[in-house]
Amino acid sequence: MPSSPPTFDATGVTSSPPTCWALFKNFFLLGVMAFGGALPLARHMVVEKNRWLSPDAFTELLGLCQFLPGGNMINMSVALGLKFRGVKGGFVALMGLILAPSLIIISLGMVYDRYANDPHIQHLFAGLAAAAAGLLISMAVKIARPLRGQWFGIAVAGICFVCIAVLRFPLVSTMLVLTPISILVSWRLRR
């Protein structure tokens, strides 16, 4: 039997807000399942599965979370928790999101500390490092695709890479210099 369509208020928020337990449980599952990219899973959880926010409200909240410092999903968990259950909701959603990954990392660290000299473990971590490098390269390619044919965007990305990776300039300083320059030049090129 199909479920009834969700009802949202004028801001795109569900008429039946989630409990603290629902926030914790859903963000815990998201933390367990999301390796390297939680955004599609988070949208599915918030908009399609639980119907906590309308698609437009989710997009607006995501824009805010991307603007704020820190990880997008960390910001999203806190923002949703605060929206529905105040400070307690923000805390339980955040704890749900970071609990499983924290335990996994601590466990892997303990295994590595205990068996660091075992050749099998060294090969395992070498394989994990290769997989992580592959994911990083894949993400860089996906991010770079929209720059195809835009010489200025490619130049800024290249300068940023050289400054941070080769010359070892601090990330914040590099971004504080390159960001306003790139905005100004992009604006002038589009005029």
Backbone as CSV, one residue per row, in Angstrom:
resi,resn,N_x,N_y,N_z,CA_x,CA_y,CA_z,C_x,C_y,C_z
1,MET,0.842,-1.171,0.000,0.000,0.000,0.000,0.886,1.232,0.000
2,PRO,0.735,2.172,-0.963,1.618,3.315,-1.042,1.431,4.233,0.166
3,SER,2.550,4.812,0.589,2.473,5.727,1.725,1.924,7.062,1.256
4,SER,1.336,7.788,2.196,0.764,9.079,1.842,1.888,10.057,1.528
5,PRO,1.619,11.012,0.633,2.672,11.958,0.281,3.026,12.816,1.499
6,PRO,4.292,13.229,1.573,4.700,14.022,2.726,4.057,15.398,2.698
7,THR,3.867,15.955,3.869,3.384,17.337,3.954,4.510,18.172,4.537
8,PHE,4.756,19.294,3.899,5.836,20.181,4.309,5.261,21.548,4.628
9,ASP,5.913,22.260,5.550,5.498,23.630,5.824,6.074,24.536,4.742
10,ALA,5.913,25.828,4.898,6.344,26.777,3.874,7.848,26.754,3.644
11,THR,8.620,26.297,4.628,10.073,26.260,4.473,10.576,24.912,3.953
12,GLY,9.663,23.973,3.672,10.059,22.675,3.141,10.420,21.660,4.200
13,VAL,9.975,21.886,5.438,10.268,20.978,6.542,9.045,20.104,6.786
14,THR,9.285,18.825,7.084,8.211,17.870,7.306,7.305,18.293,8.463
15,SER,6.066,17.881,8.384,5.125,18.192,9.460,5.285,17.241,10.638
16,SER,6.042,16.158,10.448,6.295,15.231,11.554,7.806,15.083,11.722
17,PRO,8.417,15.939,12.557,9.873,15.924,12.689,10.383,14.633,13.314
18,PRO,11.609,14.253,12.953,12.175,13.009,13.486,12.520,13.139,14.969
19,THR,12.497,12.016,15.647,12.912,11.972,17.052,14.446,11.997,17.116
20,CYS,14.969,12.195,18.315,16.434,12.139,18.488,16.956,10.753,18.117
21,TRP,16.214,9.720,18.484,16.638,8.358,18.144,16.686,8.168,16.626
22,ALA,15.680,8.682,15.911,15.665,8.553,14.447,16.848,9.301,13.832
23,LEU,17.166,10.469,14.366,18.326,11.214,13.876,19.608,10.411,14.095
24,PHE,19.785,9.892,15.321,20.989,9.119,15.635,21.091,7.889,14.738
25,LYS,20.014,7.114,14.663,20.024,5.856,13.913,20.320,6.090,12.430
26,ASN,19.662,7.064,11.828,19.856,7.300,10.399,21.247,7.839,10.096
27,PHE,21.744,8.740,10.917,23.094,9.249,10.674,24.153,8.200,11.012
28,PHE,23.877,7.312,11.969,24.794,6.208,12.253,24.917,5.314,11.028
29,LEU,23.780,4.942,10.440,23.797,4.096,9.243,24.509,4.795,8.090
30,LEU,24.315,6.100,7.976,24.999,6.867,6.941,26.509,6.824,7.173
31,GLY,26.934,6.974,8.427,28.360,6.915,8.757,28.972,5.560,8.468
32,VAL,28.195,4.493,8.623,28.696,3.146,8.354,28.800,2.891,6.849
33,MET,27.837,3.384,6.080,27.761,3.046,4.661,28.524,3.991,3.748
34,ALA,28.758,5.213,4.157,29.293,6.223,3.248,30.809,6.264,3.311
35,PHE,31.444,5.752,2.293,32.899,5.805,2.190,33.260,6.738,1.050
36,GLY,33.799,7.908,1.384,34.301,8.818,0.373,33.284,9.762,-0.232
37,GLY,32.025,9.510,-0.090,31.041,10.416,-0.654,29.654,10.122,-0.118
38,ALA,29.251,10.844,0.900,27.981,10.566,1.567,26.819,11.372,1.018
39,LEU,27.085,12.342,0.176,26.024,13.252,-0.253,24.837,12.557,-0.924
40,PRO,25.055,11.677,-1.906,23.891,11.015,-2.513,23.101,10.180,-1.500
41,LEU,23.817,9.496,-0.599,23.131,8.709,0.423,22.387,9.598,1.411
42,ALA,22.988,10.732,1.754,22.334,11.660,2.682,21.064,12.235,2.063
43,ARG,21.119,12.597,0.788,19.926,13.134,0.124,18.822,12.085,0.093
44,HIS,19.208,10.853,-0.241,18.221,9.774,-0.258,17.588,9.605,1.121
45,MET,18.416,9.609,2.167,17.923,9.422,3.537,16.996,10.553,3.960
46,VAL,17.392,11.789,3.698,16.653,12.948,4.206,15.423,13.259,3.363
47,VAL,15.559,13.185,2.044,14.474,13.617,1.147,13.557,12.475,0.743
48,GLU,14.129,11.370,0.279,13.315,10.311,-0.305,12.822,9.284,0.714
49,LYS,13.712,8.814,1.562,13.345,7.752,2.493,12.533,8.279,3.676
50,ASN,13.087,9.264,4.390,12.424,9.749,5.608,11.530,10.963,5.390
51,ARG,11.729,11.647,4.263,10.908,12.812,3.913,10.931,13.882,5.004
52,TRP,12.134,14.130,5.526,12.282,15.163,6.545,12.291,16.550,5.932
53,LEU,12.839,16.656,4.709,12.905,17.930,3.999,12.440,17.734,2.566
54,SER,11.928,18.801,1.991,11.610,18.773,0.565,12.929,18.836,-0.211
55,PRO,12.909,18.474,-1.489,14.154,18.565,-2.275,14.749,19.973,-2.279
56,ASP,13.906,20.984,-2.390,14.408,22.361,-2.402,15.013,22.752,-1.060
57,ALA,14.359,22.357,0.033,14.884,22.683,1.364,16.223,21.981,1.598
58,PHE,16.351,20.736,1.106,17.617,20.018,1.242,18.721,20.751,0.487
59,THR,18.438,21.186,-0.733,19.425,21.887,-1.545,19.864,23.180,-0.867
60,GLU,18.908,23.911,-0.300,19.253,25.149,0.403,20.128,24.868,1.623
61,LEU,19.767,23.841,2.396,20.554,23.497,3.577,21.943,23.016,3.173
62,LEU,22.042,22.259,2.101,23.335,21.803,1.619,24.208,22.988,1.222
63,GLY,23.610,23.974,0.558,24.370,25.183,0.192,24.949,25.861,1.417
64,LEU,24.173,25.959,2.472,24.664,26.544,3.714,25.791,25.691,4.296
65,CYS,25.603,24.371,4.301,26.609,23.466,4.871,27.912,23.504,4.089
66,GLN,27.836,23.722,2.781,29.042,23.804,1.968,29.769,25.120,2.197
67,PHE,29.022,26.153,2.532,29.613,27.465,2.777,30.362,27.501,4.110
68,LEU,29.842,26.783,5.103,30.446,26.781,6.432,31.743,25.994,6.437
69,PRO,32.677,26.350,7.331,33.912,25.557,7.414,33.626,24.162,7.962
70,GLY,34.426,23.203,7.547,34.251,21.829,8.007,33.645,20.962,6.932
71,GLY,33.471,19.702,7.277,32.922,18.738,6.328,31.438,18.951,6.099
72,ASN,31.011,18.787,4.858,29.604,19.007,4.506,28.650,18.110,5.297
73,MET,28.996,16.830,5.414,28.091,15.912,6.115,28.081,16.161,7.618
74,ILE,29.208,16.557,8.176,29.239,16.929,9.592,28.308,18.117,9.800
75,ASN,28.460,19.130,8.957,27.606,20.317,9.057,26.133,19.956,8.850
76,MET,25.870,19.067,7.893,24.486,18.664,7.597,23.867,17.955,8.795
77,SER,24.615,17.063,9.436,24.051,16.335,10.579,23.708,17.304,11.705
78,VAL,24.604,18.219,11.988,24.353,19.186,13.065,23.192,20.106,12.692
79,ALA,23.170,20.591,11.457,22.104,21.511,11.038,20.727,20.840,11.090
80,LEU,20.645,19.599,10.614,19.356,18.901,10.667,18.928,18.618,12.104
81,GLY,19.883,18.157,12.906,19.563,17.900,14.304,19.082,19.151,15.010
82,LEU,19.770,20.282,14.781,19.354,21.556,15.384,17.978,21.981,14.890
83,LYS,17.735,21.793,13.609,16.451,22.208,13.017,15.273,21.462,13.658
84,PHE,15.464,20.164,13.903,14.345,19.361,14.387,14.280,19.207,15.900
85,ARG,15.434,19.125,16.562,15.421,18.826,18.001,16.345,19.716,18.823
86,GLY,16.761,20.836,18.268,17.592,21.768,19.016,19.000,21.229,19.229
87,VAL,19.638,21.727,20.298,21.026,21.356,20.574,21.162,19.849,20.789
88,LYS,20.214,19.250,21.495,20.266,17.802,21.734,20.209,17.040,20.402
89,GLY,19.346,17.475,19.502,19.247,16.830,18.196,20.515,16.978,17.380
90,GLY,21.120,18.177,17.424,22.384,18.390,16.718,23.482,17.481,17.253
91,PHE,23.517,17.330,18.572,24.534,16.482,19.194,24.333,15.013,18.837
92,VAL,23.100,14.507,18.952,22.892,13.074,18.680,23.084,12.750,17.198
93,ALA,22.702,13.663,16.303,22.920,13.417,14.872,24.415,13.378,14.563
94,LEU,25.167,14.311,15.146,26.614,14.322,14.947,27.252,13.058,15.506
95,MET,26.863,12.666,16.703,27.428,11.445,17.295,27.076,10.215,16.462
96,GLY,25.857,10.176,15.950,25.479,9.062,15.083,26.362,8.983,13.851
97,LEU,26.660,10.141,13.262,27.457,10.174,12.038,28.908,9.769,12.279
98,ILE,29.501,10.198,13.382,30.938,9.975,13.564,31.281,8.763,14.425
99,LEU,30.302,8.154,15.092,30.606,7.046,15.998,31.247,5.852,15.278
100,ALA,30.588,5.321,14.269,31.114,4.130,13.586,32.455,4.406,12.908
101,PRO,32.604,5.494,12.118,33.919,5.735,11.512,35.028,5.908,12.547
102,SER,34.709,6.541,13.675,35.723,6.717,14.727,36.160,5.369,15.290
103,LEU,35.195,4.497,15.554,35.534,3.170,16.075,36.333,2.353,15.057
104,ILE,35.978,2.474,13.800,36.708,1.749,12.749,38.145,2.244,12.668
105,ILE,38.339,3.549,12.693,39.689,4.113,12.603,40.526,3.727,13.821
106,ILE,39.923,3.797,15.003,40.642,3.410,16.220,41.028,1.928,16.154
107,SER,40.101,1.088,15.699,40.389,-0.346,15.585,41.504,-0.612,14.582
108,LEU,41.451,0.053,13.432,42.511,-0.119,12.435,43.854,0.368,12.970
109,GLY,43.826,1.462,13.721,45.062,1.961,14.328,45.649,0.966,15.310
110,MET,44.781,0.318,16.090,45.255,-0.688,17.047,45.840,-1.900,16.320
111,VAL,45.173,-2.321,15.246,45.691,-3.451,14.458,47.037,-3.078,13.854
112,TYR,47.117,-1.878,13.305,48.373,-1.444,12.695,49.488,-1.357,13.732
113,ASP,49.165,-0.802,14.907,50.173,-0.680,15.955,50.687,-2.057,16.385
114,ARG,49.798,-3.009,16.472,50.163,-4.349,16.941,50.913,-5.149,15.873
115,TYR,50.497,-4.993,14.610,51.032,-5.843,13.545,51.757,-5.052,12.453
116,ALA,52.276,-3.893,12.765,52.888,-3.026,11.754,54.045,-3.696,11.023
117,ASN,54.753,-4.586,11.686,55.911,-5.218,11.062,55.578,-6.513,10.323
118,ASP,54.343,-6.954,10.393,53.907,-8.163,9.687,53.785,-7.843,8.193
119,PRO,54.456,-8.594,7.319,54.400,-8.298,5.879,52.978,-8.334,5.307
120,HIS,52.123,-9.208,5.832,50.751,-9.265,5.333,50.014,-7.968,5.623
121,ILE,50.193,-7.441,6.816,49.540,-6.183,7.196,50.129,-5.028,6.394
122,GLN,51.440,-5.059,6.170,52.058,-4.008,5.354,51.487,-4.012,3.944
123,HIS,51.264,-5.199,3.386,50.662,-5.292,2.051,49.209,-4.825,2.072
124,LEU,48.495,-5.163,3.141,47.106,-4.722,3.270,47.019,-3.197,3.273
125,PHE,47.865,-2.549,4.086,47.831,-1.092,4.152,48.365,-0.450,2.875
126,ALA,49.289,-1.100,2.203,49.748,-0.587,0.908,48.603,-0.622,-0.104
127,GLY,47.816,-1.687,-0.063,46.645,-1.778,-0.942,45.608,-0.727,-0.603
128,LEU,45.385,-0.498,0.689,44.448,0.552,1.102,44.934,1.927,0.658
129,ALA,46.231,2.161,0.764,46.790,3.444,0.334,46.610,3.629,-1.173
130,ALA,46.808,2.563,-1.928,46.617,2.641,-3.380,45.158,2.921,-3.723
131,ALA,44.247,2.267,-3.006,42.823,2.513,-3.240,42.458,3.952,-2.895
132,ALA,42.986,4.465,-1.792,42.713,5.851,-1.405,43.267,6.821,-2.442
133,ALA,44.466,6.535,-2.943,45.045,7.386,-3.984,44.191,7.346,-5.249
134,GLY,43.688,6.175,-5.586,42.804,6.059,-6.750,41.522,6.855,-6.578
135,LEU,40.935,6.792,-5.390,39.724,7.580,-5.120,40.016,9.075,-5.215
136,LEU,41.162,9.496,-4.708,41.547,10.904,-4.761,41.730,11.363,-6.201
137,ILE,42.404,10.557,-7.002,42.606,10.899,-8.409,41.271,10.939,-9.146
138,SER,40.401,9.976,-8.865,39.079,9.947,-9.485,38.279,11.209,-9.153
139,MET,38.323,11.623,-7.895,37.610,12.829,-7.491,38.209,14.061,-8.160
140,ALA,39.536,14.108,-8.272,40.184,15.244,-8.938,39.755,15.332,-10.399
141,VAL,39.655,14.191,-11.068,39.216,14.175,-12.467,37.773,14.660,-12.582
142,LYS,36.903,14.204,-11.679,35.497,14.636,-11.709,35.375,16.132,-11.477
143,ILE,36.189,16.656,-10.569,36.145,18.090,-10.288,36.700,18.884,-11.465
144,ALA,37.711,18.341,-12.147,38.362,19.063,-13.241,37.560,19.042,-14.534
145,ARG,36.676,18.080,-14.729,35.934,17.963,-15.997,35.223,19.255,-16.409
146,PRO,34.520,19.943,-15.477,33.852,21.176,-15.904,34.823,22.277,-16.353
147,LEU,36.110,22.151,-16.030,37.085,23.166,-16.431,37.584,22.974,-17.861
148,ARG,37.191,21.881,-18.506,37.650,21.608,-19.864,37.341,22.798,-20.772
149,GLY,38.374,23.326,-21.418,38.193,24.455,-22.323,38.225,25.805,-21.638
150,GLN,38.326,25.837,-20.338,38.387,27.105,-19.605,39.820,27.309,-19.132
151,TRP,40.610,27.951,-19.951,42.034,28.075,-19.682,42.310,28.730,-18.339
152,PHE,41.518,29.724,-17.969,41.803,30.426,-16.719,41.572,29.524,-15.501
153,GLY,40.482,28.757,-15.502,40.213,27.851,-14.389,41.293,26.791,-14.252
154,ILE,41.770,26.276,-15.389,42.847,25.288,-15.371,44.130,25.920,-14.834
155,ALA,44.400,27.158,-15.227,45.602,27.846,-14.742,45.545,28.063,-13.236
156,VAL,44.399,28.474,-12.719,44.263,28.692,-11.272,44.453,27.375,-10.520
157,ALA,43.835,26.308,-11.018,43.997,25.001,-10.378,45.460,24.569,-10.406
158,GLY,46.130,24.789,-11.518,47.549,24.431,-11.628,48.424,25.250,-10.686
159,ILE,48.175,26.554,-10.620,48.943,27.413,-9.713,48.710,26.988,-8.271
160,CYS,47.479,26.698,-7.929,47.145,26.253,-6.573,47.884,24.958,-6.247
161,PHE,47.883,24.015,-7.167,48.585,22.753,-6.961,50.077,22.977,-6.739
162,VAL,50.686,23.801,-7.591,52.121,24.063,-7.469,52.428,24.741,-6.138
163,CYS,51.627,25.725,-5.761,51.878,26.450,-4.507,51.789,25.524,-3.289
164,ILE,50.776,24.657,-3.275,50.564,23.818,-2.090,51.410,22.552,-2.131
165,ALA,51.395,21.833,-3.241,52.060,20.527,-3.302,53.556,20.623,-3.555
166,VAL,53.975,21.575,-4.375,55.388,21.644,-4.742,56.142,22.635,-3.847
167,LEU,55.613,23.853,-3.749,56.309,24.890,-2.980,56.001,24.831,-1.479
168,ARG,55.005,24.026,-1.113,54.635,23.811,0.295,54.165,25.082,0.997
169,PHE,53.486,25.970,0.239,52.871,27.134,0.870,51.681,26.667,1.688
170,PRO,51.339,27.365,2.758,50.167,26.973,3.555,48.877,27.075,2.735
171,LEU,47.982,26.135,2.945,46.723,26.091,2.213,45.915,27.368,2.393
172,VAL,45.759,27.809,3.641,44.924,28.986,3.908,45.479,30.220,3.211
173,SER,46.778,30.440,3.318,47.384,31.603,2.663,47.192,31.546,1.151
174,THR,47.418,30.382,0.596,47.260,30.216,-0.850,45.835,30.517,-1.276
175,MET,44.868,29.982,-0.536,43.457,30.205,-0.883,43.059,31.668,-0.688
176,LEU,43.581,32.309,0.364,43.256,33.713,0.602,43.782,34.615,-0.514
177,VAL,44.860,34.233,-1.141,45.400,35.016,-2.252,44.706,34.659,-3.565
178,LEU,44.600,33.357,-3.857,44.084,32.939,-5.161,42.573,33.119,-5.319
179,THR,41.810,32.974,-4.252,40.353,33.061,-4.372,39.897,34.430,-4.870
180,PRO,40.291,35.538,-4.220,39.824,36.830,-4.747,40.351,37.130,-6.151
181,ILE,41.587,36.705,-6.423,42.132,36.930,-7.766,41.315,36.173,-8.800
182,SER,41.002,34.915,-8.528,40.250,34.113,-9.502,38.831,34.647,-9.677
183,ILE,38.206,35.118,-8.605,36.856,35.693,-8.717,36.897,36.950,-9.569
184,LEU,37.850,37.811,-9.305,37.963,39.060,-10.058,38.218,38.802,-11.543
185,VAL,39.171,37.932,-11.834,39.490,37.655,-13.232,38.329,36.957,-13.937
186,SER,37.673,36.012,-13.268,36.510,35.345,-13.872,35.403,36.343,-14.161
187,TRP,35.167,37.241,-13.259,34.137,38.269,-13.449,34.471,39.149,-14.650
188,ARG,35.748,39.542,-14.752,36.160,40.418,-15.862,36.100,39.663,-17.192
189,LEU,36.435,38.379,-17.186,36.382,37.599,-18.429,34.957,37.420,-18.925
190,ARG,34.010,37.341,-18.013,32.605,37.138,-18.408,31.934,38.419,-18.850
191,ARG,32.553,39.554,-18.567,31.974,40.837,-18.988,32.284,41.097,-20.382
